[in-house]
Amino acid sequence: QIDLQTAGEFALKTALDELYGLGFDNYLSYPGDIGKVSREEIIQAANKYFTLEACVVSITVPEKR
């Protein structure tokens, strides 16, 4: 909802939602749709996508001078 506070962001959001086939007024139902997701569904999705087989570890250090 914070993203929709400027005219530009609102126009972008509604235009993209329309292009994606969600309808320009999708922002109205979005909060309710998010509220329908259960704790169990979130855990199931996390376990599916956040695995040790699919992780990447990146270590950065300052350049030596």
PQR file of N, CA, C, O and H, with PARSE charges and radii, in Angstrom:
ATOM      1  N   GLN A   1       0.812  -1.184   0.000 -0.4000 1.5000
ATOM      2  CA  GLN A   1       0.000   0.000   0.000 -0.0000 2.0000
ATOM      3  C   GLN A   1       0.859   1.252   0.000  0.5500 1.7000
ATOM      4  O   GLN A   1       0.462   2.279  -0.551 -0.5500 1.4000
ATOM      5  N   ILE A   2       2.029   1.175   0.612 -0.4000 1.5000
ATOM      6  CA  ILE A   2       2.927   2.327   0.602 -0.0000 2.0000
ATOM      7  C   ILE A   2       3.375   2.625  -0.824  0.5500 1.7000
ATOM      8  O   ILE A   2       3.501   3.790  -1.204 -0.5500 1.4000
ATOM      9  H   ILE A   2       2.351   0.340   1.060  0.4000 1.0000
ATOM     10  N   ASP A   3       3.614   1.587  -1.611 -0.4000 1.5000
ATOM     11  CA  ASP A   3       4.034   1.779  -3.001 -0.0000 2.0000
ATOM     12  C   ASP A   3       2.986   2.521  -3.823  0.5500 1.7000
ATOM     13  O   ASP A   3       3.329   3.154  -4.822 -0.5500 1.4000
ATOM     14  H   ASP A   3       3.512   0.642  -1.302  0.4000 1.0000
ATOM     15  N   LEU A   4       1.747   2.459  -3.436 -0.4000 1.5000
ATOM     16  CA  LEU A   4       0.673   3.071  -4.214 -0.0000 2.0000
ATOM     17  C   LEU A   4       0.416   4.530  -3.844  0.5500 1.7000
ATOM     18  O   LEU A   4      -0.555   5.121  -4.318 -0.5500 1.4000
ATOM     19  H   LEU A   4       1.468   1.944  -2.625  0.4000 1.0000
ATOM     20  N   GLN A   5       1.261   5.116  -3.011 -0.4000 1.5000
ATOM     21  CA  GLN A   5       1.011   6.474  -2.533 -0.0000 2.0000
ATOM     22  C   GLN A   5       1.346   7.557  -3.554  0.5500 1.7000
ATOM     23  O   GLN A   5       0.859   8.682  -3.439 -0.5500 1.4000
ATOM     24  H   GLN A   5       2.049   4.636  -2.626  0.4000 1.0000
ATOM     25  N   THR A   6       2.166   7.235  -4.545 -0.4000 1.5000
ATOM     26  CA  THR A   6       2.460   8.240  -5.573 -0.0000 2.0000
ATOM     27  C   THR A   6       1.695   7.883  -6.848  0.5500 1.7000
ATOM     28  O   THR A   6       1.405   6.717  -7.113 -0.5500 1.4000
ATOM     29  H   THR A   6       2.561   6.321  -4.638  0.4000 1.0000
ATOM     30  N   ALA A   7       1.380   8.909  -7.621 -0.4000 1.5000
ATOM     31  CA  ALA A   7       0.620   8.687  -8.855 -0.0000 2.0000
ATOM     32  C   ALA A   7       1.384   7.789  -9.813  0.5500 1.7000
ATOM     33  O   ALA A   7       0.789   6.941 -10.478 -0.5500 1.4000
ATOM     34  H   ALA A   7       1.615   9.857  -7.405  0.4000 1.0000
ATOM     35  N   GLY A   8       2.693   7.965  -9.889 -0.4000 1.5000
ATOM     36  CA  GLY A   8       3.503   7.152 -10.791 -0.0000 2.0000
ATOM     37  C   GLY A   8       3.507   5.685 -10.420  0.5500 1.7000
ATOM     38  O   GLY A   8       3.350   4.824 -11.286 -0.5500 1.4000
ATOM     39  H   GLY A   8       3.176   8.654  -9.349  0.4000 1.0000
ATOM     40  N   GLU A   9       3.683   5.392  -9.152 -0.4000 1.5000
ATOM     41  CA  GLU A   9       3.685   4.001  -8.687 -0.0000 2.0000
ATOM     42  C   GLU A   9       2.309   3.366  -8.843  0.5500 1.7000
ATOM     43  O   GLU A   9       2.191   2.197  -9.208 -0.5500 1.4000
ATOM     44  H   GLU A   9       3.810   6.091  -8.448  0.4000 1.0000
ATOM     45  N   PHE A  10       1.283   4.142  -8.567 -0.4000 1.5000
ATOM     46  CA  PHE A  10      -0.083   3.643  -8.729 -0.0000 2.0000
ATOM     47  C   PHE A  10      -0.359   3.312 -10.191  0.5500 1.7000
ATOM     48  O   PHE A  10      -0.940   2.270 -10.494 -0.5500 1.4000
ATOM     49  H   PHE A  10       1.379   5.092  -8.271  0.4000 1.0000
ATOM     50  N   ALA A  11       0.054   4.195 -11.099 -0.4000 1.5000
ATOM     51  CA  ALA A  11      -0.148   3.964 -12.528 -0.0000 2.0000
ATOM     52  C   ALA A  11       0.608   2.729 -12.987  0.5500 1.7000
ATOM     53  O   ALA A  11       0.073   1.919 -13.745 -0.5500 1.4000
ATOM     54  H   ALA A  11       0.525   5.042 -10.853  0.4000 1.0000
ATOM     55  N   LEU A  12       1.848   2.576 -12.533 -0.4000 1.5000
ATOM     56  CA  LEU A  12       2.648   1.409 -12.915 -0.0000 2.0000
ATOM     57  C   LEU A  12       2.006   0.119 -12.414  0.5500 1.7000
ATOM     58  O   LEU A  12       1.869  -0.846 -13.166 -0.5500 1.4000
ATOM     59  H   LEU A  12       2.282   3.234 -11.918  0.4000 1.0000
ATOM     60  N   LYS A  13       1.616   0.107 -11.148 -0.4000 1.5000
ATOM     61  CA  LYS A  13       1.012  -1.090 -10.548 -0.0000 2.0000
ATOM     62  C   LYS A  13      -0.268  -1.485 -11.270  0.5500 1.7000
ATOM     63  O   LYS A  13      -0.444  -2.653 -11.617 -0.5500 1.4000
ATOM     64  H   LYS A  13       1.727   0.891 -10.537  0.4000 1.0000
ATOM     65  N   THR A  14      -1.156  -0.539 -11.500 -0.4000 1.5000
ATOM     66  CA  THR A  14      -2.429  -0.869 -12.140 -0.0000 2.0000
ATOM     67  C   THR A  14      -2.224  -1.276 -13.596  0.5500 1.7000
ATOM     68  O   THR A  14      -2.924  -2.159 -14.092 -0.5500 1.4000
ATOM     69  H   THR A  14      -1.013   0.410 -11.218  0.4000 1.0000
ATOM     70  N   ALA A  15      -1.274  -0.643 -14.288 -0.4000 1.5000
ATOM     71  CA  ALA A  15      -1.004  -1.000 -15.685 -0.0000 2.0000
ATOM     72  C   ALA A  15      -0.420  -2.405 -15.787  0.5500 1.7000
ATOM     73  O   ALA A  15      -0.834  -3.192 -16.638 -0.5500 1.4000
ATOM     74  H   ALA A  15      -0.706   0.075 -13.885  0.4000 1.0000
ATOM     75  N   LEU A  16       0.541  -2.721 -14.922 -0.4000 1.5000
ATOM     76  CA  LEU A  16       1.138  -4.054 -14.958 -0.0000 2.0000
ATOM     77  C   LEU A  16       0.129  -5.137 -14.584  0.5500 1.7000
ATOM     78  O   LEU A  16       0.087  -6.194 -15.214 -0.5500 1.4000
ATOM     79  H   LEU A  16       0.878  -2.082 -14.231  0.4000 1.0000
ATOM     80  N   ASP A  17      -0.678  -4.879 -13.568 -0.4000 1.5000
ATOM     81  CA  ASP A  17      -1.692  -5.856 -13.183 -0.0000 2.0000
ATOM     82  C   ASP A  17      -2.665  -6.102 -14.336  0.5500 1.7000
ATOM     83  O   ASP A  17      -3.095  -7.235 -14.552 -0.5500 1.4000
ATOM     84  H   ASP A  17      -0.644  -4.020 -13.056  0.4000 1.0000
ATOM     85  N   GLU A  18      -3.005  -5.072 -15.060 -0.4000 1.5000
ATOM     86  CA  GLU A  18      -3.892  -5.226 -16.216 -0.0000 2.0000
ATOM     87  C   GLU A  18      -3.201  -6.056 -17.298  0.5500 1.7000
ATOM     88  O   GLU A  18      -3.817  -6.943 -17.888 -0.5500 1.4000
ATOM     89  H   GLU A  18      -2.655  -4.152 -14.885  0.4000 1.0000
ATOM     90  N   LEU A  19      -1.928  -5.770 -17.558 -0.4000 1.5000
ATOM     91  CA  LEU A  19      -1.174  -6.534 -18.561 -0.0000 2.0000
ATOM     92  C   LEU A  19      -1.036  -7.998 -18.171  0.5500 1.7000
ATOM     93  O   LEU A  19      -1.071  -8.876 -19.033 -0.5500 1.4000
ATOM     94  H   LEU A  19      -1.428  -5.049 -17.079  0.4000 1.0000
ATOM     95  N   TYR A  20      -0.879  -8.267 -16.886 -0.4000 1.5000
ATOM     96  CA  TYR A  20      -0.730  -9.637 -16.398 -0.0000 2.0000
ATOM     97  C   TYR A  20      -2.057 -10.389 -16.339  0.5500 1.7000
ATOM     98  O   TYR A  20      -2.090 -11.571 -15.996 -0.5500 1.4000
ATOM     99  H   TYR A  20      -0.850  -7.554 -16.185  0.4000 1.0000
ATOM    100  N   GLY A  21      -3.138  -9.710 -16.672 -0.4000 1.5000
ATOM    101  CA  GLY A  21      -4.442 -10.352 -16.656 -0.0000 2.0000
ATOM    102  C   GLY A  21      -5.102 -10.397 -15.292  0.5500 1.7000
ATOM    103  O   GLY A  21      -6.088 -11.111 -15.104 -0.5500 1.4000
ATOM    104  H   GLY A  21      -3.111  -8.750 -16.951  0.4000 1.0000
ATOM    105  N   LEU A  22      -4.577  -9.650 -14.345 -0.4000 1.5000
ATOM    106  CA  LEU A  22      -5.141  -9.638 -12.995 -0.0000 2.0000
ATOM    107  C   LEU A  22      -6.241  -8.595 -12.836  0.5500 1.7000
ATOM    108  O   LEU A  22      -7.027  -8.651 -11.891 -0.5500 1.4000
ATOM    109  H   LEU A  22      -3.776  -9.071 -14.498  0.4000 1.0000
ATOM    110  N   GLY A  23      -6.291  -7.656 -13.755 -0.4000 1.5000
ATOM    111  CA  GLY A  23      -7.247  -6.555 -13.675 -0.0000 2.0000
ATOM    112  C   GLY A  23      -6.605  -5.355 -13.017  0.5500 1.7000
ATOM    113  O   GLY A  23      -5.817  -5.494 -12.082 -0.5500 1.4000
ATOM    114  H   GLY A  23      -5.652  -7.611 -14.523  0.4000 1.0000
ATOM    115  N   PHE A  24      -6.946  -4.173 -13.510 -0.4000 1.5000
ATOM    116  CA  PHE A  24      -6.336  -2.946 -12.981 -0.0000 2.0000
ATOM    117  C   PHE A  24      -6.643  -2.723 -11.512  0.5500 1.7000
ATOM    118  O   PHE A  24      -5.884  -2.046 -10.819 -0.5500 1.4000
ATOM    119  H   PHE A  24      -7.587  -4.061 -14.270  0.4000 1.0000
ATOM    120  N   ASP A  25      -7.748  -3.284 -11.025 -0.4000 1.5000
ATOM    121  CA  ASP A  25      -8.149  -3.065  -9.637 -0.0000 2.0000
ATOM    122  C   ASP A  25      -7.714  -4.195  -8.699  0.5500 1.7000
ATOM    123  O   ASP A  25      -8.259  -4.346  -7.605 -0.5500 1.4000
ATOM    124  H   ASP A  25      -8.364  -3.834 -11.589  0.4000 1.0000
ATOM    125  N   ASN A  26      -6.751  -4.970  -9.127 -0.4000 1.5000
ATOM    126  CA  ASN A  26      -6.246  -6.073  -8.312 -0.0000 2.0000
ATOM    127  C   ASN A  26      -5.720  -5.597  -6.954  0.5500 1.7000
ATOM    128  O   ASN A  26      -5.787  -6.335  -5.971 -0.5500 1.4000
ATOM    129  H   ASN A  26      -6.308  -4.847 -10.015  0.4000 1.0000
ATOM    130  N   TYR A  27      -5.208  -4.388  -6.898 -0.4000 1.5000
ATOM    131  CA  TYR A  27      -4.664  -3.862  -5.640 -0.0000 2.0000
ATOM    132  C   TYR A  27      -5.709  -3.827  -4.522  0.5500 1.7000
ATOM    133  O   TYR A  27      -5.357  -3.832  -3.343 -0.5500 1.4000
ATOM    134  H   TYR A  27      -5.155  -3.789  -7.696  0.4000 1.0000
ATOM    135  N   LEU A  28      -6.981  -3.792  -4.886 -0.4000 1.5000
ATOM    136  CA  LEU A  28      -8.042  -3.744  -3.877 -0.0000 2.0000
ATOM    137  C   LEU A  28      -8.201  -5.079  -3.143  0.5500 1.7000
ATOM    138  O   LEU A  28      -8.506  -5.106  -1.951 -0.5500 1.4000
ATOM    139  H   LEU A  28      -7.268  -3.788  -5.844  0.4000 1.0000
ATOM    140  N   SER A  29      -7.990  -6.190  -3.868 -0.4000 1.5000
ATOM    141  CA  SER A  29      -8.180  -7.512  -3.248 -0.0000 2.0000
ATOM    142  C   SER A  29      -6.879  -8.115  -2.734  0.5500 1.7000
ATOM    143  O   SER A  29      -6.903  -9.132  -2.040 -0.5500 1.4000
ATOM    144  H   SER A  29      -7.743  -6.169  -4.837  0.4000 1.0000
ATOM    145  N   TYR A  30      -5.747  -7.506  -3.063 -0.4000 1.5000
ATOM    146  CA  TYR A  30      -4.447  -8.063  -2.690 -0.0000 2.0000
ATOM    147  C   TYR A  30      -4.290  -8.300  -1.187  0.5500 1.7000
ATOM    148  O   TYR A  30      -3.878  -9.394  -0.803 -0.5500 1.4000
ATOM    149  H   TYR A  30      -5.728  -6.680  -3.627  0.4000 1.0000
ATOM    150  N   PRO A  31      -4.595  -7.341  -0.325 -0.5600 1.5000
ATOM    151  CA  PRO A  31      -4.425  -7.599   1.113  0.2800 2.0000
ATOM    152  C   PRO A  31      -5.243  -8.802   1.602  0.5500 1.7000
ATOM    153  O   PRO A  31      -4.762  -9.592   2.415 -0.5500 1.4000
ATOM    154  N   GLY A  32      -6.447  -8.934   1.116 -0.4000 1.5000
ATOM    155  CA  GLY A  32      -7.276 -10.077   1.513 -0.0000 2.0000
ATOM    156  C   GLY A  32      -6.736 -11.392   0.987  0.5500 1.7000
ATOM    157  O   GLY A  32      -6.806 -12.418   1.663 -0.5500 1.4000
ATOM    158  H   GLY A  32      -6.837  -8.292   0.456  0.4000 1.0000
ATOM    159  N   ASP A  33      -6.193 -11.356  -0.235 -0.4000 1.5000
ATOM    160  CA  ASP A  33      -5.605 -12.566  -0.819 -0.0000 2.0000
ATOM    161  C   ASP A  33      -4.400 -13.031  -0.009  0.5500 1.7000
ATOM    162  O   ASP A  33      -4.223 -14.228   0.216 -0.5500 1.4000
ATOM    163  H   ASP A  33      -6.137 -10.522  -0.784  0.4000 1.0000
ATOM    164  N   ILE A  34      -3.577 -12.093   0.425 -0.4000 1.5000
ATOM    165  CA  ILE A  34      -2.412 -12.440   1.241 -0.0000 2.0000
ATOM    166  C   ILE A  34      -2.869 -13.046   2.565  0.5500 1.7000
ATOM    167  O   ILE A  34      -2.266 -14.001   3.055 -0.5500 1.4000
ATOM    168  H   ILE A  34      -3.721 -11.120   0.243  0.4000 1.0000
ATOM    169  N   GLY A  35      -3.921 -12.499   3.136 -0.4000 1.5000
ATOM    170  CA  GLY A  35      -4.438 -13.002   4.406 -0.0000 2.0000
ATOM    171  C   GLY A  35      -4.994 -14.415   4.330  0.5500 1.7000
ATOM    172  O   GLY A  35      -5.151 -15.069   5.362 -0.5500 1.4000
ATOM    173  H   GLY A  35      -4.411 -11.723   2.738  0.4000 1.0000
ATOM    174  N   LYS A  36      -5.294 -14.900   3.130 -0.4000 1.5000
ATOM    175  CA  LYS A  36      -5.831 -16.251   2.957 -0.0000 2.0000
ATOM    176  C   LYS A  36      -4.754 -17.331   2.983  0.5500 1.7000
ATOM    177  O   LYS A  36      -5.065 -18.518   3.088 -0.5500 1.4000
ATOM    178  H   LYS A  36      -5.167 -14.370   2.292  0.4000 1.0000
ATOM    179  N   VAL A  37      -3.489 -16.922   2.886 -0.4000 1.5000
ATOM    180  CA  VAL A  37      -2.397 -17.896   2.876 -0.0000 2.0000
ATOM    181  C   VAL A  37      -2.152 -18.354   4.308  0.5500 1.7000
ATOM    182  O   VAL A  37      -1.960 -17.541   5.212 -0.5500 1.4000
ATOM    183  H   VAL A  37      -3.237 -15.958   2.801  0.4000 1.0000
ATOM    184  N   SER A  38      -2.162 -19.669   4.496 -0.4000 1.5000
ATOM    185  CA  SER A  38      -1.990 -20.206   5.849 -0.0000 2.0000
ATOM    186  C   SER A  38      -0.514 -20.358   6.209  0.5500 1.7000
ATOM    187  O   SER A  38       0.361 -20.368   5.342 -0.5500 1.4000
ATOM    188  H   SER A  38      -2.317 -20.330   3.761  0.4000 1.0000
ATOM    189  N   ARG A  39      -0.272 -20.473   7.478 -0.4000 1.5000
ATOM    190  CA  ARG A  39       1.088 -20.698   7.982 -0.0000 2.0000
ATOM    191  C   ARG A  39       1.669 -21.971   7.376  0.5500 1.7000
ATOM    192  O   ARG A  39       2.841 -22.007   7.001 -0.5500 1.4000
ATOM    193  H   ARG A  39      -0.983 -20.465   8.181  0.4000 1.0000
ATOM    194  N   GLU A  40       0.858 -23.001   7.283 -0.4000 1.5000
ATOM    195  CA  GLU A  40       1.306 -24.275   6.739 -0.0000 2.0000
ATOM    196  C   GLU A  40       1.706 -24.140   5.267  0.5500 1.7000
ATOM    197  O   GLU A  40       2.686 -24.747   4.833 -0.5500 1.4000
ATOM    198  H   GLU A  40      -0.094 -22.972   7.588  0.4000 1.0000
ATOM    199  N   GLU A  41       0.956 -23.352   4.502 -0.4000 1.5000
ATOM    200  CA  GLU A  41       1.285 -23.147   3.094 -0.0000 2.0000
ATOM    201  C   GLU A  41       2.605 -22.399   2.933  0.5500 1.7000
ATOM    202  O   GLU A  41       3.377 -22.677   2.014 -0.5500 1.4000
ATOM    203  H   GLU A  41       0.160 -22.860   4.854  0.4000 1.0000
ATOM    204  N   ILE A  42       2.855 -21.462   3.820 -0.4000 1.5000
ATOM    205  CA  ILE A  42       4.120 -20.721   3.774 -0.0000 2.0000
ATOM    206  C   ILE A  42       5.287 -21.649   4.085  0.5500 1.7000
ATOM    207  O   ILE A  42       6.313 -21.604   3.406 -0.5500 1.4000
ATOM    208  H   ILE A  42       2.229 -21.237   4.566  0.4000 1.0000
ATOM    209  N   ILE A  43       5.142 -22.471   5.084 -0.4000 1.5000
ATOM    210  CA  ILE A  43       6.188 -23.425   5.449 -0.0000 2.0000
ATOM    211  C   ILE A  43       6.423 -24.414   4.319  0.5500 1.7000
ATOM    212  O   ILE A  43       7.569 -24.744   4.011 -0.5500 1.4000
ATOM    213  H   ILE A  43       4.309 -22.507   5.635  0.4000 1.0000
ATOM    214  N   GLN A  44       5.354 -24.888   3.701 -0.4000 1.5000
ATOM    215  CA  GLN A  44       5.470 -25.835   2.587 -0.0000 2.0000
ATOM    216  C   GLN A  44       6.235 -25.201   1.420  0.5500 1.7000
ATOM    217  O   GLN A  44       7.108 -25.842   0.835 -0.5500 1.4000
ATOM    218  H   GLN A  44       4.424 -24.620   3.951  0.4000 1.0000
ATOM    219  N   ALA A  45       5.921 -23.972   1.084 -0.4000 1.5000
ATOM    220  CA  ALA A  45       6.616 -23.286  -0.012 -0.0000 2.0000
ATOM    221  C   ALA A  45       8.082 -23.044   0.349  0.5500 1.7000
ATOM    222  O   ALA A  45       8.966 -23.225  -0.489 -0.5500 1.4000
ATOM    223  H   ALA A  45       5.212 -23.452   1.559  0.4000 1.0000
ATOM    224  N   ALA A  46       8.338 -22.641   1.575 -0.4000 1.5000
ATOM    225  CA  ALA A  46       9.719 -22.402   2.009 -0.0000 2.0000
ATOM    226  C   ALA A  46      10.533 -23.692   1.930  0.5500 1.7000
ATOM    227  O   ALA A  46      11.669 -23.679   1.458 -0.5500 1.4000
ATOM    228  H   ALA A  46       7.620 -22.494   2.255  0.4000 1.0000
ATOM    229  N   ASN A  47       9.966 -24.792   2.383 -0.4000 1.5000
ATOM    230  CA  ASN A  47      10.673 -26.069   2.335 -0.0000 2.0000
ATOM    231  C   ASN A  47      10.915 -26.538   0.903  0.5500 1.7000
ATOM    232  O   ASN A  47      11.896 -27.232   0.634 -0.5500 1.4000
ATOM    233  H   ASN A  47       9.042 -24.802   2.766  0.4000 1.0000
ATOM    234  N   LYS A  48      10.040 -26.168  -0.002 -0.4000 1.5000
ATOM    235  CA  LYS A  48      10.191 -26.558  -1.402 -0.0000 2.0000
ATOM    236  C   LYS A  48      11.311 -25.772  -2.087  0.5500 1.7000
ATOM    237  O   LYS A  48      12.100 -26.346  -2.838 -0.5500 1.4000
ATOM    238  H   LYS A  48       9.244 -25.604   0.216  0.4000 1.0000
ATOM    239  N   TYR A  49      11.381 -24.467  -1.833 -0.4000 1.5000
ATOM    240  CA  TYR A  49      12.296 -23.614  -2.583 -0.0000 2.0000
ATOM    241  C   TYR A  49      13.599 -23.289  -1.854  0.5500 1.7000
ATOM    242  O   TYR A  49      14.611 -23.024  -2.504 -0.5500 1.4000
ATOM    243  H   TYR A  49      10.740 -24.001  -1.223  0.4000 1.0000
ATOM    244  N   PHE A  50      13.598 -23.305  -0.537 -0.4000 1.5000
ATOM    245  CA  PHE A  50      14.805 -22.986   0.220 -0.0000 2.0000
ATOM    246  C   PHE A  50      15.453 -24.275   0.708  0.5500 1.7000
ATOM    247  O   PHE A  50      15.230 -24.709   1.838 -0.5500 1.4000
ATOM    248  H   PHE A  50      12.776 -23.521  -0.009  0.4000 1.0000
ATOM    249  N   THR A  51      16.258 -24.877  -0.161 -0.4000 1.5000
ATOM    250  CA  THR A  51      16.907 -26.143   0.159 -0.0000 2.0000
ATOM    251  C   THR A  51      18.421 -25.980   0.081  0.5500 1.7000
ATOM    252  O   THR A  51      18.919 -25.057  -0.563 -0.5500 1.4000
ATOM    253  H   THR A  51      16.439 -24.524  -1.079  0.4000 1.0000
ATOM    254  N   LEU A  52      19.141 -26.871   0.732 -0.4000 1.5000
ATOM    255  CA  LEU A  52      20.594 -26.831   0.668 -0.0000 2.0000
ATOM    256  C   LEU A  52      21.094 -27.145  -0.740  0.5500 1.7000
ATOM    257  O   LEU A  52      22.175 -26.698  -1.124 -0.5500 1.4000
ATOM    258  H   LEU A  52      18.736 -27.621   1.255  0.4000 1.0000
ATOM    259  N   GLU A  53      20.324 -27.906  -1.507 -0.4000 1.5000
ATOM    260  CA  GLU A  53      20.725 -28.245  -2.866 -0.0000 2.0000
ATOM    261  C   GLU A  53      20.604 -27.048  -3.807  0.5500 1.7000
ATOM    262  O   GLU A  53      21.257 -27.017  -4.850 -0.5500 1.4000
ATOM    263  H   GLU A  53      19.446 -28.269  -1.194  0.4000 1.0000
ATOM    264  N   ALA A  54      19.786 -26.072  -3.456 -0.4000 1.5000
ATOM    265  CA  ALA A  54      19.547 -24.930  -4.329 -0.0000 2.0000
ATOM    266  C   ALA A  54      20.115 -23.627  -3.777  0.5500 1.7000
ATOM    267  O   ALA A  54      19.782 -22.545  -4.261 -0.5500 1.4000
ATOM    268  H   ALA A  54      19.255 -26.098  -2.608  0.4000 1.0000
ATOM    269  N   CYS A  55      20.971 -23.731  -2.766 -0.4000 1.5000
ATOM    270  CA  CYS A  55      21.479 -22.501  -2.171 -0.0000 2.0000
ATOM    271  C   CYS A  55      22.794 -22.071  -2.814  0.5500 1.7000
ATOM    272  O   CYS A  55      23.503 -22.874  -3.421 -0.5500 1.4000
ATOM    273  H   CYS A  55      21.242 -24.609  -2.373  0.4000 1.0000
ATOM    274  N   VAL A  56      23.092 -20.814  -2.669 -0.4000 1.5000
ATOM    275  CA  VAL A  56      24.346 -20.246  -3.144 -0.0000 2.0000
ATOM    276  C   VAL A  56      24.946 -19.460  -1.994  0.5500 1.7000
ATOM    277  O   VAL A  56      24.255 -18.687  -1.331 -0.5500 1.4000
ATOM    278  H   VAL A  56      22.516 -20.162  -2.176  0.4000 1.0000
ATOM    279  N   VAL A  57      26.227 -19.659  -1.761 -0.4000 1.5000
ATOM    280  CA  VAL A  57      26.926 -18.909  -0.730 -0.0000 2.0000
ATOM    281  C   VAL A  57      27.934 -18.009  -1.430  0.5500 1.7000
ATOM    282  O   VAL A  57      28.754 -18.471  -2.223 -0.5500 1.4000
ATOM    283  H   VAL A  57      26.789 -20.287  -2.299  0.4000 1.0000
ATOM    284  N   SER A  58      27.862 -16.748  -1.131 -0.4000 1.5000
ATOM    285  CA  SER A  58      28.776 -15.774  -1.741 -0.0000 2.0000
ATOM    286  C   SER A  58      29.506 -15.043  -0.624  0.5500 1.7000
ATOM    287  O   SER A  58      28.882 -14.490   0.282 -0.5500 1.4000
ATOM    288  H   SER A  58      27.196 -16.373  -0.486  0.4000 1.0000
ATOM    289  N   ILE A  59      30.824 -15.046  -0.695 -0.4000 1.5000
ATOM    290  CA  ILE A  59      31.640 -14.370   0.306 -0.0000 2.0000
ATOM    291  C   ILE A  59      32.402 -13.260  -0.401  0.5500 1.7000
ATOM    292  O   ILE A  59      33.086 -13.501  -1.395 -0.5500 1.4000
ATOM    293  H   ILE A  59      31.331 -15.495  -1.430  0.4000 1.0000
ATOM    294  N   THR A  60      32.281 -12.063   0.109 -0.4000 1.5000
ATOM    295  CA  THR A  60      33.006 -10.934  -0.468 -0.0000 2.0000
ATOM    296  C   THR A  60      33.963 -10.373   0.573  0.5500 1.7000
ATOM    297  O   THR A  60      33.663 -10.323   1.765 -0.5500 1.4000
ATOM    298  H   THR A  60      31.725 -11.867   0.917  0.4000 1.0000
ATOM    299  N   VAL A  61      35.109  -9.959   0.088 -0.4000 1.5000
ATOM    300  CA  VAL A  61      36.120  -9.364   0.954 -0.0000 2.0000
ATOM    301  C   VAL A  61      36.632  -8.095   0.273  0.5500 1.7000
ATOM    302  O   VAL A  61      36.555  -7.965  -0.949 -0.5500 1.4000
ATOM    303  H   VAL A  61      35.353 -10.000  -0.881  0.4000 1.0000
ATOM    304  N   PRO A  62      37.144  -7.178   1.058 -0.5600 1.5000
ATOM    305  CA  PRO A  62      37.694  -5.966   0.447  0.2800 2.0000
ATOM    306  C   PRO A  62      38.901  -6.300  -0.434  0.5500 1.7000
ATOM    307  O   PRO A  62      39.616  -7.273  -0.193 -0.5500 1.4000
ATOM    308  N   GLU A  63      39.104  -5.488  -1.437 -0.4000 1.5000
ATOM    309  CA  GLU A  63      40.244  -5.661  -2.335 -0.0000 2.0000
ATOM    310  C   GLU A  63      41.528  -5.331  -1.562  0.5500 1.7000
ATOM    311  O   GLU A  63      41.594  -4.351  -0.820 -0.5500 1.4000
ATOM    312  H   GLU A  63      38.523  -4.698  -1.633  0.4000 1.0000
ATOM    313  N   LYS A  64      42.528  -6.168  -1.757 -0.4000 1.5000
ATOM    314  CA  LYS A  64      43.831  -5.896  -1.100 -0.0000 2.0000
ATOM    315  C   LYS A  64      44.506  -4.749  -1.842  0.5500 1.7000
ATOM    316  O   LYS A  64      44.455  -4.671  -3.070 -0.5500 1.4000
ATOM    317  H   LYS A  64      42.474  -6.964  -2.359  0.4000 1.0000
ATOM    318  N   ARG A  65      45.129  -3.874  -1.091 -0.4000 1.5000
ATOM    319  CA  ARG A  65      45.826  -2.723  -1.699 -0.0000 2.0000
ATOM    320  C   ARG A  65      47.301  -2.840  -1.495  0.5500 1.7000
ATOM    321  O   ARG A  65      48.055  -1.971  -1.933 -0.5500 1.4000
ATOM    322  H   ARG A  65      45.171  -3.938  -0.094  0.4000 1.0000
TER
END
